[in-house]
Amino acid sequence: MRLSKLKKQLKDNYGIQPSLHYFAGAMQAIRTYFDYRRDNHLDEFLLDDTTWHDLSGDDIFKRINSGLSSSGEQYLYYLLRSPAIEKSEYDKRAEFIGIMEHDPDLRLKLQVVLAKLGRRHAANTCEAFQPSSHSPKKLLLYLLLVLALIAGAISLIFTTKAMLLFICLLIFIPSYHQFASIRMERDLATVTYSVAMVFAVRKIQKIASPKLDQHLTSFYESGRRLKAITRIGHVPTNTTAGEFAALLNSLLLLDLITYEFHKNRLGKHHADIFQIHEYLGRIDSAIAISSYRKSLDVYSIPQIDFSPSASVSVYGINLVHPLIENAVPNDLATKKPVLLTGSNASGKSTFLKTVAVNAILAQGICTAIGNNYFAPAFRIYSSMAIADNLLAGESYYISEIKSLKRIMDADASKQPLLCVIDEVLRGTNTVERIAASAEFLKYLTGKKMICLAATHDIELCTLLAGYYRLLHFEETITDEGEILFDYTIKDGPATTRNALKLLSSMGFDQEMVNRANEKANMYIAVGKWM
C-alpha cells in the first residue's frame, strides 16, 4: 500500500469503533503474552478466567482493540487482565496514553511503523522469550553443504573427477532444502515477526521524539544488542522470489542459513526480545486506547488511590457499561458492601457488571465510562455466570461454591478487594440458600472488601440490613399490563415482584398464572405453602 494511502486510512480509522475480523483461534493467539506472564508469575495480580468470562472480557477487548500489530493486541489484552495495583505502573500506562492522545503527528508516524509490522497471529512470539535450546549445529551443517557445492564447482575448472560429487550435491541440496523447509515452517512466522520487531525498533528510534524517547531507553538498548539481525535482514522465501532467485535460494540454502542465524540469535537474547515486544505493545495499545476514548460519547480519567491507607469505597457518577448502546447511567457512592434486589430483568446483573468493568478499565487502561470514578486500587473478582461442569462431573452447586470459595480465599492484606456476586448460592434449596447466603455475605464484611451482591431472596434484606447497604431496581406496570423498566438504581429494598406478571405478558395460560399468584400471596400472608 502506498504511504499516502496508508496514512489516510490510519487517520480515518482513528476514533472509530473497530470492525476487525477474528478467525477461529485468534483470541487464543492474542492471549499468549498474558498466559506467558501468568505462567511465569511475573505479576502480583491478574484477573482470573472466571472473572474474565463473567464480565464478557473478550467482547470488551474487541470493542477497544484497534491494535495494528500482534504486540499491540497481545499487550492490550494483558492490560485489561492486569488492573494496575501499583502507582508506578499506572502512571506509566497513563503517560503513554496521554502522549498518543495529544500528539497526532507522532501518533501517525508510530502507526505507520506498527501497521507495517502487522498482525501475525500464527507467530508464537513468546517462544522467542525462552532461553535458546538450539545449538549452531544446523547452521554449521548448512554452511558446510554450501561450501562443498562451491568447492565442487571451482574444482571442475581444474579437473572433471569431481563431476560426480558435484552432481550429487546438485541433487541432494535442493531435496534436503525442501525437507528442511517443511520443518522450518513451524517456527518461521515466529522468527519472521521477531525480526520485524527489531527493525521496528530502529524505525521508531529514527522518529526521535524527546517526550517518548525518555520512556524507551531500555527498548532502544535491546534493539542495539540485536543489531546484527538487521544486518542479515529478513528470511528470504521462494513465494516472493523469481524462478532464478528461488533456484539460487534452494542451492545456497539462503533461507535456512538466515533462519538458523536469527533463531540462535533470538534465543541468546530472549530477554531483549521480550522487552521489545512489551514496549511495542505499550505503544500500540496506548494508541488503541486513545482511539477508544475518542470513540466514546463520555469518559473520564479515573482517580485511583494507591496508598496503603486508602478508604475502601467506590464513588462513580453516571457509570455505564461499555457494550450497551444507549445505556442508562447510574451512580454509586458507598463505603459499605451493597445488597441489590429487584425484579427479573430490572437491571441488577448489568449494574454489577458495570461497576466491575469500570474498575477494570479504570485500573487497566486509565479510563472510566462515566463522568467520574474514584476508588482504591482493587483486586477484582466475580461469581456470576456459573455453569455445570459436566466433564469434571460437577453439579451447578459444586461449581458455584468453588467460585465463591476463591473469593473467600483471596488475599486482601495488600490491596482491598472488589467482588460482584449474582444470586448467591442459587443452586440449592430456599431454606439452606438463605441461611448460607446470609452467613457468607456477613463473612465478607470482615475483609478489606467492597462486595456488591444481587439476590431475589428479599429475606436477605432483613438478615443483612446492619451489614449491607440496600439498593434496588424496580419497574412500573401500565394500565394495559405492560411492564416498563427505568433501569435506575434506588435506595432501600425492592418492594415489587414481577415474575408472574412476566409469565402473563409472555402468553402463559392466565388461569395457571392466577392460581400461582394466589399461592404466592397466601405464602406471604401466612408464611407457609397451602
Rosetta blueprint (number, residue, H / E / L):
1 M L
2 R L
3 L H
4 S H
5 K H
6 L H
7 K H
8 K H
9 Q H
10 L H
11 K H
12 D H
13 N H
14 Y L
15 G L
16 I L
17 Q L
18 P L
19 S L
20 L L
21 H L
22 Y L
23 F L
24 A L
25 G L
26 A H
27 M H
28 Q H
29 A H
30 I H
31 R L
32 T H
33 Y H
34 F H
35 D H
36 Y H
37 R H
38 R H
39 D H
40 N L
41 H L
42 L L
43 D L
44 E L
45 F L
46 L L
47 L L
48 D L
49 D H
50 T H
51 T H
52 W H
53 H H
54 D H
55 L L
56 S L
57 G H
58 D H
59 D H
60 I H
61 F H
62 K H
63 R H
64 I H
65 N L
66 S L
67 G L
68 L L
69 S L
70 S H
71 S H
72 G H
73 E H
74 Q H
75 Y H
76 L H
77 Y H
78 Y H
79 L H
80 L H
81 R L
82 S L
83 P L
84 A L
85 I L
86 E L
87 K H
88 S H
89 E H
90 Y H
91 D H
92 K H
93 R H
94 A H
95 E H
96 F H
97 I H
98 G H
99 I H
100 M H
101 E H
102 H H
103 D L
104 P H
105 D H
106 L H
107 R H
108 L H
109 K H
110 L H
111 Q H
112 V H
113 V H
114 L H
115 A H
116 K H
117 L H
118 G L
119 R L
120 R L
121 H L
122 A L
123 A L
124 N L
125 T H
126 C H
127 E H
128 A H
129 F H
130 Q L
131 P L
132 S L
133 S L
134 H L
135 S L
136 P L
137 K H
138 K H
139 L H
140 L H
141 L H
142 Y H
143 L H
144 L H
145 L H
146 V H
147 L H
148 A H
149 L H
150 I H
151 A H
152 G H
153 A H
154 I H
155 S H
156 L H
157 I H
158 F H
159 T L
160 T L
161 K L
162 A L
163 M H
164 L H
165 L H
166 F H
167 I H
168 C H
169 L H
170 L H
171 I H
172 F H
173 I H
174 P H
175 S H
176 Y H
177 H H
178 Q H
179 F H
180 A H
181 S H
182 I H
183 R H
184 M H
185 E H
186 R H
187 D H
188 L H
189 A H
190 T H
191 V H
192 T H
193 Y H
194 S H
195 V H
196 A H
197 M H
198 V H
199 F H
200 A H
201 V H
202 R H
203 K H
204 I H
205 Q H
206 K H
207 I H
208 A L
209 S L
210 P H
211 K H
212 L H
213 D H
214 Q L
215 H L
216 L L
217 T H
218 S H
219 F H
220 Y H
221 E H
222 S H
223 G H
224 R H
225 R H
226 L L
227 K H
228 A H
229 I H
230 T H
231 R H
232 I H
233 G L
234 H L
235 V L
236 P L
237 T L
238 N H
239 T H
240 T H
241 A L
242 G L
243 E H
244 F H
245 A H
246 A H
247 L H
248 L H
249 N H
250 S H
251 L H
252 L H
253 L L
254 L H
255 D H
256 L H
257 I H
258 T H
259 Y H
260 E H
261 F H
262 H H
263 K H
264 N H
265 R H
266 L H
267 G H
268 K H
269 H L
270 H H
271 A H
272 D H
273 I H
274 F H
275 Q H
276 I H
277 H H
278 E H
279 Y H
280 L H
281 G H
282 R H
283 I H
284 D H
285 S H
286 A H
287 I H
288 A H
289 I H
290 S H
291 S H
292 Y H
293 R H
294 K H
295 S H
296 L L
297 D L
298 V L
299 Y L
300 S E
301 I L
302 P L
303 Q E
304 I E
305 D E
306 F L
307 S L
308 P L
309 S L
310 A L
311 S L
312 V L
313 S L
314 V E
315 Y E
316 G E
317 I E
318 N E
319 L E
320 V L
321 H L
322 P L
323 L L
324 I L
325 E L
326 N L
327 A L
328 V L
329 P L
330 N E
331 D E
332 L E
333 A E
334 T E
335 K L
336 K L
337 P L
338 V E
339 L E
340 L E
341 T E
342 G E
343 S L
344 N L
345 A L
346 S L
347 G L
348 K H
349 S H
350 T H
351 F H
352 L H
353 K H
354 T H
355 V H
356 A H
357 V H
358 N H
359 A H
360 I H
361 L H
362 A H
363 Q H
364 G H
365 I H
366 C L
367 T L
368 A E
369 I L
370 G L
371 N L
372 N E
373 Y E
374 F E
375 A E
376 P E
377 A L
378 F L
379 R E
380 I E
381 Y E
382 S E
383 S E
384 M L
385 A L
386 I L
387 A L
388 D L
389 N E
390 L L
391 L L
392 A L
393 G L
394 E E
395 S L
396 Y H
397 Y H
398 I H
399 S H
400 E H
401 I H
402 K H
403 S H
404 L H
405 K H
406 R H
407 I H
408 M H
409 D L
410 A L
411 D L
412 A L
413 S L
414 K L
415 Q L
416 P L
417 L E
418 L E
419 C E
420 V E
421 I E
422 D E
423 E L
424 V L
425 L L
426 R L
427 G L
428 T L
429 N L
430 T H
431 V H
432 E H
433 R H
434 I H
435 A H
436 A H
437 S H
438 A H
439 E H
440 F H
441 L H
442 K H
443 Y H
444 L H
445 T L
446 G L
447 K L
448 K L
449 M E
450 I E
451 C E
452 L E
453 A E
454 A E
455 T L
456 H L
457 D L
458 I L
459 E H
460 L H
461 C H
462 T H
463 L H
464 L L
465 A L
466 G L
467 Y L
468 Y L
469 R E
470 L E
471 L E
472 H E
473 F E
474 E L
475 E E
476 T E
477 I E
478 T L
479 D L
480 E L
481 G L
482 E L
483 I E
484 L E
485 F E
486 D L
487 Y L
488 T L
489 I L
490 K E
491 D E
492 G L
493 P L
494 A L
495 T L
496 T L
497 R L
498 N L
499 A H
500 L H
501 K H
502 L H
503 L H
504 S H
505 S H
506 M L
507 G L
508 F L
509 D L
510 Q H
511 E H
512 M H
513 V H
514 N H
515 R H
516 A H
517 N H
518 E H
519 K H
520 A H
521 N H
522 M H
523 Y H
524 I H
525 A H
526 V H
527 G L
528 K L
529 W L
530 M L
